[in-house]
Amino acid sequence: MNDHGKNLITITNRPELVFAEGSGAWLVDEGGKRYLDLVQGWAVNGLGHSPALVAQALAEQAQRLLNPSPAFYNRPMLELAKRLTELSCFDRVFLASSGAEANEGAVKLARRWGRKMRGGAHQIIGFEQGFHGRTLAMMSASGKPGWDRIYAPMPGGFAKARLNDIASVQRAITPETVAVMIEFVQGEAGVRLADPGFVRELRALCTERQLLLIADEVQTGIGRCGHAFAYEMFDVEPDIMTLAKGLGGGLPLSALLCKERFNCFEPGDQGGTFCGNPLMAAVGLAVVMEVCRPDFLARVRQSAAYLSEGLQAIVREHGLVAERGAGLLRALVLPHENAEAVVAAARELTPVGLLINAPRPQLLRLMPALNLSRAETDQALELLRQALRAVSS
C-alpha cells in the first residue's frame, strides 16, 4: 500500500493511482494504464486533456506578460471581457480564479445594489440541493444537506426554496430579499434540470418584485449544455451570471458578468491579486473562441444526443431507473445505492479503465470532453456496461 498523501492535508479519499499525463479524452497513470475520462476535472477540460490550443496560448503569453497586477489593464483581459459580452446578454465582466470566487462576487454585487437601490436589501434566495462553492458564504448559499453544520456558525442572509416550485420562492421573499440565485442544471444534485416554465415564472417574479436573477453557470457555461450558456435554453435573460470550470479549459479562471444597470461596485469594493491576469485570460480567450463557435456547439448537441441514446439503451438493458441531462452533462439514476461501487469497478477495468463520477449514492454523472469522438463514446458505453455487470454479478 502506497502512502502518496502523507504530505497532503486530507480532504478526500483518493485511489492509490497517480496520473502522469493526459491527451484529449484519455489519462495515463504512472504505471502506464490508460483511462477513458468522462469526468474531465469535473467538467473543466472542455477540449480534453492538454489540448494544443491551451498549451500554445500559455506558451505565447508566458513569454510576454504574466501579471502586471489587477490595478492595470492588459490586452488579454480586455479581449476576453469583450468576447464574453459579445456572446451573452451582459455588458460588464469581472475575471477571477474559481467558481466560488465568482459566486461570492455575485452576492457582493447584489448586496451592493441592494444597499444603493433597495434600502439595504441583502438576502439571497437559493435552492435546496443547490451547489455554489466551498467558501463559508457559498456553503451557506448552497442547499447541500449537512453543510449548515460542518463549520457552524455560518454566514447569514441566505434563504432556500425548492427547484421548480414557484410558490416556495414566493414564500421565501421578504422585504430584505435582493436576489435569487439559481443553477439551471443542478450538477452536484445529480444533473437535475429546472423546468422551462418555472424559469420563466421565476424571471417574471424577479422582475415584478425588483429582485436580481443570478445564474450560476459555473458548470453549465461555455458549451457544456450545447449552447454558449445554459440560460439560452430557457429563453430568459439573467441579471448576473457566473462562469468558471470550462472557461479556462482546465486552468483556474472564472468570471462574473452583469448588465450595465447593475454595475455598481465602487473602486476598491472588489478585487483580487490574480483577477484578470493575462496568462489565464489569454487561455480563456482561446477556449471561448473555439468552443463558442456555432459549428462547434452544433457538434456538442449532436454528441450529446448520441451519448444520451446510448445511455438510455443501458438503462433498458440493466434495469436502471433513468437517464437525464443537458448537453454533455448527463446522469444515470441507479436502482440501488451502489454508485461508488460502479465508479470503482469502472476505474479498475483492464486493460483500459473508465473514469466516471458519483455525486449521490444512486447517481452516476458523466462530464466528458466536448470534443469526445463517436468512437470514444461507443468505447465508454461498452466500458460502462462492463462496470455495471461487475457490480451486479
Long-range contacts (C-beta under 8 A, 24 or more apart in sequence): 15-344, 15-347, 17-347, 21-49, 21-50, 22-48, 22-49, 22-50, 23-48, 23-49, 23-50, 24-48, 24-49, 24-51, 24-369, 24-371, 25-49, 25-368, 25-369, 25-372, 25-373, 25-376, 27-355, 33-350, 33-351, 33-352, 33-353, 34-351, 34-352, 34-353, 35-347, 35-352, 35-353, 35-354, 35-355, 36-352, 36-353, 36-354, 36-355, 36-376, 36-379, 36-380, 36-383, 37-355, 37-368, 37-369, 38-354, 38-355, 38-356, 38-357, 38-366, 38-367, 38-368, 38-380, 39-355, 39-356, 39-357, 39-367, 40-367, 40-368, 40-369, 41-245, 41-250, 42-219, 42-245, 42-357, 42-367, 43-187, 43-219, 43-224, 43-245, 43-246, 43-329, 43-367, 44-245, 44-246, 44-248, 44-249, 44-250, 45-249, 45-250, 45-369, 46-222, 46-223, 46-224, 46-246, 46-249, 46-287, 46-291, 46-369, 46-370, 47-249, 47-287, 47-290, 47-291, 47-369, 47-370, 47-371, 48-369, 48-371, 48-372, 49-250, 49-369, 50-250, 51-249, 53-249, 53-286, 53-287, 53-290, 54-249, 54-250, 54-251, 54-283, 54-286, 54-287, 56-286, 57-282, 57-283, 57-285, 57-286, 58-251, 58-279, 58-282, 58-283, 60-282, 61-278, 61-279, 61-282, 61-283, 62-279, 64-278, 65-278, 65-279, 66-277, 66-278, 66-279, 67-274, 67-277, 67-278, 67-279, 68-278, 69-273, 70-271, 70-272, 70-273, 70-274, 70-275, 70-276, 70-277, 74-276, 74-277, 74-278, 74-281, 75-278, 76-278, 76-279, 76-281, 76-282, 76-284, 76-285, 77-276, 77-277, 77-278, 77-281, 79-281, 79-285, 80-281, 80-282, 80-284, 80-285, 80-288, 83-285, 83-288, 83-289, 84-243, 84-255, 84-257, 84-288, 85-257, 87-228, 87-229, 87-288, 87-292, 88-228, 88-229, 88-241, 88-257, 89-231, 89-237, 89-238, 89-259, 90-241, 90-257, 90-258, 90-259, 91-258, 91-259, 91-260, 91-263, 92-257, 92-258, 92-259, 92-260, 92-263, 93-255, 93-256, 93-257, 94-255, 94-256, 94-257, 94-270, 94-275, 94-276, 95-253, 95-254, 95-255, 95-275, 95-276, 95-280, 95-281, 95-284, 96-253, 96-254, 96-255, 96-256, 96-272, 96-274, 96-275, 97-252, 97-253, 97-254, 97-272, 97-274, 97-275, 97-280, 98-133, 98-244, 98-252, 98-254, 99-132, 99-133, 99-216, 99-218, 99-219, 99-242, 99-244, 99-245, 99-254, 100-132, 100-133, 100-134, 100-135, 100-138, 101-133, 101-135, 101-254, 101-272, 102-218, 102-242, 102-243, 102-244, 102-254, 102-255, 102-256, 103-132, 103-133, 103-138, 103-141, 103-181, 103-216, 103-218, 103-242, 104-133, 104-135, 104-137, 104-138, 105-242, 105-256, 105-270, 106-181, 106-214, 106-216, 106-240, 106-242, 106-256, 107-137, 107-141, 107-179, 107-181, 107-214, 108-265, 108-269, 108-270, 109-240, 109-256, 109-258, 109-262, 109-264, 109-265, 109-270, 110-178, 110-179, 110-212, 110-214, 110-240, 110-262, 111-157, 111-178, 112-264, 112-265, 112-266, 112-269, 113-178, 113-212, 113-262, 113-264, 114-178, 114-179, 116-264, 117-210, 117-264, 118-178, 118-210, 120-176, 121-175, 121-176, 121-177, 121-178, 122-157, 122-176, 122-178, 123-157, 123-158, 123-159, 123-174, 123-176, 123-177, 123-178, 124-157, 124-158, 124-159, 124-177, 124-178, 124-179, 124-180, 124-181, 124-214, 125-158, 125-159, 125-160, 125-161, 125-169, 125-172, 125-173, 125-177, 125-179, 125-180, 125-181, 125-211, 126-158, 126-159, 126-160, 126-161, 126-180, 126-181, 126-182, 127-160, 127-161, 127-162, 127-163, 127-181, 127-182, 127-183, 127-186, 128-160, 128-161, 128-162, 128-163, 129-163, 129-186, 129-188, 129-189, 129-192, 130-163, 130-181, 130-182, 130-183, 130-186, 130-189, 130-216, 131-183, 131-186, 131-187, 131-188, 131-189, 132-181, 132-183, 132-216, 132-218, 133-218, 141-181, 144-188, 163-192, 163-194, 163-198, 164-194, 164-195, 164-198, 165-198, 166-198, 166-201, 166-202, 166-205, 169-202, 169-205, 170-205, 173-209, 173-211, 177-209, 177-211, 178-211, 178-212, 179-206, 179-211, 179-212, 179-213, 179-214, 179-239, 179-240, 180-206, 180-211, 180-212, 180-213, 180-214, 181-214, 181-216, 182-213, 182-214, 182-215, 182-216, 183-215, 183-216, 183-217, 183-218, 183-219, 183-220, 184-215, 184-217, 184-220, 184-230, 184-231, 184-233, 184-234, 185-219, 185-220, 185-225, 185-230, 185-325, 185-326, 185-329, 187-219, 187-220, 187-329, 187-359, 187-365, 188-359, 189-359, 189-360, 190-331, 190-333, 190-359, 190-360, 190-363, 190-365, 191-324, 191-325, 191-326, 191-329, 191-330, 191-331, 191-363, 191-365, 192-324, 193-324, 193-325, 193-326, 194-234, 196-233, 196-234, 196-235, 199-234, 199-236, 200-234, 200-235, 200-236, 202-236, 203-236, 203-237, 203-238, 206-239, 212-239, 212-240, 212-262, 213-238, 213-239, 213-240, 214-238, 214-239, 214-240, 214-241, 214-242, 215-240, 215-241, 215-242, 216-241, 216-242, 217-241, 217-242, 217-243, 218-242, 218-243, 218-244, 218-245, 218-254, 219-245, 219-329, 220-326, 220-327, 220-329, 221-245, 221-246, 221-247, 222-246, 222-247, 222-287, 222-288, 222-291, 222-292, 223-291, 223-292, 223-296, 223-297, 223-300, 223-327, 223-370, 224-326, 224-327, 224-328, 224-329, 224-367, 224-370, 225-326, 225-327, 225-328, 225-329, 226-297, 226-300, 226-301, 226-304, 226-326, 226-327, 226-328, 227-297, 227-327, 228-291, 228-292, 228-297, 230-326, 233-326, 246-287, 246-291, 246-370, 247-284, 247-287, 247-288, 248-280, 248-283, 248-284, 248-287, 249-283, 249-284, 249-286, 249-287, 251-280, 251-283, 252-280, 253-280, 253-281, 253-283, 253-284, 255-284, 291-370, 296-370, 299-371, 300-327, 300-328, 300-370, 301-327, 303-328, 303-370, 303-372, 303-374, 303-377, 304-328, 304-330, 306-374, 306-377, 307-366, 307-368, 307-372, 307-377, 307-381, 310-377, 310-378, 310-381, 311-366, 311-381, 313-381, 314-381, 314-384, 314-385, 314-388, 317-385, 318-385, 318-388, 318-389, 318-392, 321-362, 325-366, 328-366, 328-367, 328-368, 328-370, 328-372, 329-365, 329-366, 329-367, 330-365, 330-366, 331-359, 331-363, 331-364, 331-365, 331-366, 332-363, 332-364, 332-366, 333-362, 333-363, 334-362, 334-363, 334-364, 335-362, 336-362, 337-361, 337-362, 338-391, 339-363, 339-364, 341-391, 342-387, 342-388, 342-391, 343-387, 345-386, 345-387, 345-388, 345-390, 345-391, 346-383, 346-384, 346-386, 346-387, 349-383, 349-386, 349-387, 349-390, 352-379, 352-383, 353-383, 354-380, 354-383, 354-384, 354-387, 356-384, 356-387
